[in-house]
Amino acid sequence: MTKKQKISVLLFEDKRDERETILKALKTTLPKGVEVIPFIGTAVPLNGTYETRLLNAFKNEFKQASLILCDQDLSQIEGYSGLSANVVTAIAREEGIPIAIYGRGNNDDMLQRLRQRRHFLERRFILELGDEWIPESFAKSAAMVLRGCMEIREFLKEATKKGKAGGGSPAVWLSRILGKDSIRTRLSLYGSGDQQYLETLVFTDVSADSNKAIRILSSELSYWLWDSILRFPGILVDETAAASLLNLSPSSWEKEGVRKLFSSALYTGPFSTRKQHWWRDEIVAILSKNECADGLELAKMKKISGVAPSKCSVDPSKKAGYYCMLSRQPVSIENSVGSIPYFPSGADLARISSKEFARIAPWAGLEVKK
C-alpha cells in the first residue's frame, strides 16, 4: 500500500448496538492506520434523493474510501426511512468503490441466485453473518476483502506509473494481476458468460491516469475474481474440488503429507487469506512430472498411508472427479449435470448433482442437455 495513502472503510449499519460491536471488531482486526467511518444518519430532515443526500453527507469520503461495508437492511437509520443496500451499491459502483453486503441468517446464496434465474457475478461482495454471528470472524472476512481489493488497486496504480496501463480485455488484466499469462484463454471463457457484467471494464481507459478509472477497474476485477474465478472450479480449485480432481477422499486431502505434495500449486493471490485454493494447471503439472495418473497414485508412490479414492456423493461406487455447486460435494460425471447456463463457460469442473438438479430444475428453468 502507498506509504501516505489514506485507507478508510465506510460502515452502513442501522442498529446502534450492532454498529458499535462491528466497529470494535473492525478496529481490532483491520491493519493499523485504517480508519472506519460509520454512517449514523441525521435527525434533520433533508431533501433530495437518497443518493444526493448520502453523497452530501460523506462529501469526499466516497471518492477516497477503499471499501464499503453495508448491512442489507438499513431501515432504522435516522432520517433515511426506506434506505436499502441497493442505494448504497449504486453509489459505490458509480464512484468505483468496492462494496461488501452482509446480512443475518444462513441463506443459500447459490440456490437463491438459481431461483432468480440470473448470472452469478453480483458486482459486490456478499458476507454472511449467520444466525449467531461472530464479530471477530466477520471482521477477518472484511479485512480479507479489503486487502484483496487494495492489492488489485495497487497493481493497477503501479502499471499506470510504469506506462503499462494500455488497454486490454478483462482476461488480459486479470492474468497480469495474477501473474499467469497461461490462463488468459480460460479466463476469456469465464468472461464470455459474464460479458454483460464486464462491459464496464472494456470501456474503462486507465491510460489517462484517472484515479476514478483505476478505482472502477480494480473494483470490477475484484468482483470478477471473487465471485466467478474463485467460486467456480476450473482455473482454481478449493479443498473439495482439488480432492475430487485428484481422486482423493476429503480426509486423504487433509493429510499433511498429501498437501505437501501439492504445496507449490497453492494460490497466494488476492483473497487467499481466508480460504485456500490451488492452481489446477500446476496440480496437473505435478502429476505429469511424477508420471502419475492421479493424486491417489502419487500419494501411494510417496508411501503416504491411509489414503483413499474420491467417491461420488450420489453413488459411492463411482469415482468423483467433479464438484457440485449446490451440495458442495464431489460428484461423478455420470451422476451430475453440466453446461448449466448460469455457470461460467470455463468452469468445466462445476456441475450440479443429479439429485440436486431434479430438485431445482423445474423452478430454475433448467433442462438436461443431451
N, C-alpha and C positions, 0 to 999 in steps of 0.2 A: 504494500500500500504506500501511496505517496507520503512522504515524510510529514508535510504540513497540511495534508488534506483533512478536512473536517468530515468525520463519518458520523452520520446521525440516522436513527431509526424512529419512524413515526408510529405511534401506537393508537389505534382506534378501539377502545373498549368502553361500552356504555355503563357497565356496572362498577361502581366505585370500589367496592371491596376487592373484586377480582382484578381491577386495574392496578390497585396497589400491590396485590400479590404478584402479578405478572411483572410489574416494574421492578420489584425487589429481586425476582429471579433473573430477569434480564441483566440488571446492573451487576449481579454477582457472576454471571456466566459469560457475557459478551466481553470481547477484548478491551483492555484498558484504553480509555480515550474515546470510546463510542458513546455518544450522547443519545439517550432515549427521551423522546419528546411526546408526551401524551396529549390527546385531544379531549378536552373535558366539556366542550360546548360553551354556551353562553346563556345567561339569564335575560339578556337584552334581545328582543325580537329584531331580526334582520330581514331585509327584503332581498329579492333575487333568488336565483336558482340555488340548489344545494352546491353545485359546482363552483359558482361565483362566490358564495359565502365561505366555502371551505378554503378556496384559494386566497381570499382576502384575510381569513383568519391565520393561515400559515405563512402568507406572503412568500418569501423566497425559500422557505423550508422545503416545499415540494420540489423545487429545482435542485436543491442541494442534498436531499435525502438519498441514502444508499439503499434503504429498504422500508417498506410499509408493512406493518402487522395489523390486521384488521379482523375484528370479530364479524361473523356472518350477520348477526343481529345487532343493530345499533339503535334500536327504537327508544332506549331510555336516555340517550344523550340529550342534555338540557338544551332547549332552543332549536332542536333539529328533529322534531317528531316526524317519523316516517323515513328517516335516513337509513340506507342499507349499504351493504358492502359493494353493491353494483355501482353506486355513485362514486365511491372512492376508487374502485377499479378503473372506471372510465377516466378519471383524472390521472391515475397512475400511468395508464397507457399513453395518454396524451403527453405527459411530461417525461416518459421513459424511465419511470421508477419501478423496480420490481416490487410486487405485492404478494404477500402470503396471507391467505384467508384461513381462519380457524373457526371451529365450532364444537359444540359439545356433542357427546354421543359417539357411537361407533358405526357410522354409516358405511355401507359397502359402496365405496366410490366407483368401482368398476361396474357393478351391477346398475347403479344409478345412471351412469352415462349410457350404458346399453339401452336401458329403458327409455331414455330420452332420444335414442337413435341419433347420436351425434359423434363426431370425431373426438379424440381424446386430448388434443392439445388445447388446454383451457386458457393458455396465456396468463397463468397466475399459479402460484404455489398453493397447495392445499395441505394444511397441517391439522390433523385430527387430535383432539384433546382426550377423547374417550369419556366414559361416564364418570369415572373417578380420576380426573386428570391430575398429573403430577407437574407442578410448575417448573421444577428443575429440568425435567425431561423435555418439556415444551421449549424452554429457553435454549437447551442444547440444539434442538432442531432449528430454532430460529438462528442460532449462531452459525450452524452449518450452511443454511441458506444464504446468510449474509456473506460468509466467507467465499462461497462458490460464486456468487454474483460479482463480488469485488475482484476475484481472480480473473474473471472474464472481462470485466470492465478495464482492469489494469493492462491486460494483454492488448486490448484494442487501443488504449491510450499510447502504449509504447510503440505499437505498429504505426500509429499516426505520426509520432515523433520521428520515427526512422524512415518515413516516406514509403512505408509498405502497406498503406491502407487503401490501396486501389480496390476497385470493385470486385465482385465475385458472388457466386451463389451462396446460399446458406450452408451448403455442404462444404464448399471451399473454406469458408470462415471457420466452421466448427472443426474441420480437420486440422486447420492451422492451430487453433486453440488447444486441441488435444494432442498435437504433435504427431499425427499419424496420417500422412498422405494416402496410405494404402487403403483407408476406409472410405475415401471420398465417394466412390461409386455406390457403395452400400448406403452411405448417408443420403445420397441422392434418391435412393429408393424410399427411404423413410420420408424424405421431403416430398416425394410425389403424392403421398397420401395426405400430407399436411399443408399442401400448397396454399390453400385459401388463408391459412393462418400465418404462413411465412412470407406472404407477399409484401408485408411491411419491410422485411429485410432486403428484398430485391431492390426496392426503391429508396433505400437509405444510403445517402452518399457520405461516407466517412472522410473522404479525401479533402473535404472542405474544412476539416479540423473543427467541426462544430461539436461542442460539448453535448448538446441535446441529441445530435445524431448518434454519438457514441453511447449515450445513455439508452436510447431506444434500441440500438443494435445489440448491446450487451444484454438488455433485459429480455428481448425476444429470443436470443440464442440461449440464454439461461433457461427459459421456459421449455424450449425445444429439447435441450439436453436432459432436463429433469423429467419432463412429462412424457417423452417419447423414447429417446435413445436409451435412457437408463431403465425405463419402465418395461419396455417390450424386448425380450431376449432375441438377439440376432447378432448385433455387433458386440454387445456386452452381456454377460450373464451373471445373475446373482447366485447365492449359495445353492438354492434348489435347482435352478436351471443348469448350473455348472455340473452338479452331481448327476442330473439326468442325462446331460450331453455326454458325460464321461462314462456312463454305465456304472455309476457308483450309487449305493444307497445313501440317503441323507446322513445316516450315522457313520458311514465309512468316510464321507467327505469331512466330517467333524474331526477325524483323527489328525493329530498334529503332523504325523509323517506324510500323510496324503496331501495335506495343504502345502507342506514344504515343497513337494514335487512341482507344484504349480505356482509357487510364490512369485516367480519372475513375471507371471501374467497378471498380477494384481493391478487393478485400476487405481491410480492415485490422483486423478484429475479433479475438477470441481465437483462438489457434493459427494466426496468419497469418505468423509469422516464419520458418517452415521450408519452407513450400510455398505458392505463390501460387494464389489463387482470384479469380474475378471474379463480380460480381452479374449474373445472367442478365438480369433486367429492365432494368438500366441499360445493358447491351450492346445490347439490342433498342431501347431509347430512343435511343441514339446513332445507330443505323441509321435509325430513323424521322426523327430531326431532320435528317439529311442526305439523306433521301428515297432511300435505297439499299436494295436487296433483301437484300444480304448484305455480309459484310466484304470479299469479293473486289472487289465493285463499288466499295465505299468506298475501298479501297486504290488501285485504279486511278484513281479520280476525283481522289485526292490525289497522283497522279503517283509512286507508290511502285513502283519497278521490281522485276522478278524474283518477283512474287507468283504463286502457282498455286492452283488449287482443291483442296479436300479430297477425297480418294479413299477409297472403301471398302476396308478391308484385306482383305476376302474377294474382292471383284470390283472392281478398279480402274476399270472402265468406269462404275461407279455413283458418284453423289455420296454422300458420307457423311452427316453431319448428326447422328449419334448416337454413343454411346460403349459399347464392350464392356467389361463389368466384369471379364472374365476375361483377355482378351488385352491390355486397356488400350489399345486401338487404335480409330481411327474406324471406324464401320460404317454401312452404309445400312439403311434400314428394310426393304428387300426381302431383305437378307441377314442379318437378325438376328431375334431373338425377344424380345418384350416381355412385360409383365404377369407377370413372374416372381413367384411367390407370396411369396418371401422378401425381395423388394425393397420399399422404402417406396413407397406409392401415389403420392406427389407427385414421385418421381424419374422423370419421363417421358422423360428423355434416356438413362437407364440401361438397357441391353439386354445380351443375350448373342449373339455372332455365331452364325450357323447352324452353322459349323464346330465351334465350341466346344460349342454346345448338343448336337449329335449325339454328342459325346464324353462329356458328363457326364449327359445326361438319364436314361439307364437306371438309374444308381445314385442319382441325386439325386431321383428320383420326380417329374420334371417332364414335363408334357405340353404340346404346342403348342395354344394357344388359337385357334380359328378365328374 
